Amino acid sequence: MKLANRIPFSIFVGIAAAVIGLITFLIHWFFWEVRGGPLAGYNLLLGPGNLTLTYIWHPLFTEELSLAPKVALMLFGQFALVSGIVEIGHRFINRIFKSRAI
């Protein structure tokens, strides 16, 4: 059995979003001084991760966490939120097209 048949599509999209988020964060972090400011599109590409970091993880943990745990929490939030939204959208679209086929 192929691996693609056993893992839902939303997991693949969530992993891709987390990888894109990690690459975006690293470019943003290492080239801040070169660019003289934030990376263009940073807030768009890391929006779901920043939302979970601000509204879920920040109230649960203190501000004294170091950078590595914050990045890990942000990337986990990016993965979880994107996977959840894609799964809900996928089920919604399947339900709409299934009802039209009858």
N, C-alpha and C positions, 0 to 999 in steps of 0.2 A: 504494500500500500504506500502510495506516495505521501510524503510529509505535507505537501500542500493540501491534500484532501483532509487531513486530520486537524490542521490548525486553521482557525477561522480567519477570514479576510481582515477583520478588524484588528487582530493581533499583529499581522504584517504591517498594516498602516500605522499602528501605534509604535512599533519598533522603528519604522522609517521616520516617524515624527521625532522620536527620542534621539535617533542618530543625527538627524538634521539639526535638532536643538543643541546637541553636544558640539557639533561642528560650528554652528553659529555662535555659541557661547565662547568657544576657544578663540575664534577669529576676533570676536568682540573684545575679549579679555587681553589678548596679546597685541592687538593693533590699536588699542585705545590712544596711546601717545602718538602713533604714526598718523592716525586719522585726525587727531585733535578733538575727538568727541565720540559719541556713540556710533555704532555701525548702522547704516541705513537698513531698515527692515527688521531690526533686532526685536522690537516689540511685537511685530506681526508674527515672526517665526517662533518666538518663545512665549507667545501670549497665553496659551493654556498652562504652560509650566509656571509662568509668573502668577497667574490667577490662583493656582493651587498653593503656590509658595506664600502668597500674601494672605489668602482667606482661609486656608486649611492648616498649613504647617506652622505659620507664624504664631497664631494664637495658642497652639499646642506646645510649642517649644520656645525657649528663650531666644533673645537676639544674640546671645553669646556663642552660637554655633560657629565653627570655623567654615571656611569656604567649601571644602570637599563635601561635608554632609548637606550643606545647602544646595549644592549643585546636584547631588544625588536625589534629594527630595524634589527638586525642580524637574529633573528628568523623569522621575517616577510619576510625578503629577502630569507631565506632558504626555507620557505613555498612557496613563490611565484615562485621562480626560479625552484624548483623541480616540482611543480605542472604544470608549463608551459612546461617544457621539457617532462614530462610524457604525457601530453595531446597532444603535437605535435607528439611525437613518437607513441602514441596510434592511432591517426588519420592516420598517415603515414602507419602503419602496416595494419590498416583496409582497407585503399585504395589499398594497394598492394594485399591483399588476396581477396578483392572484385573484382578486375580486373582479377585475375586468375580464379575466379569461373565462369566467363561468358563464 
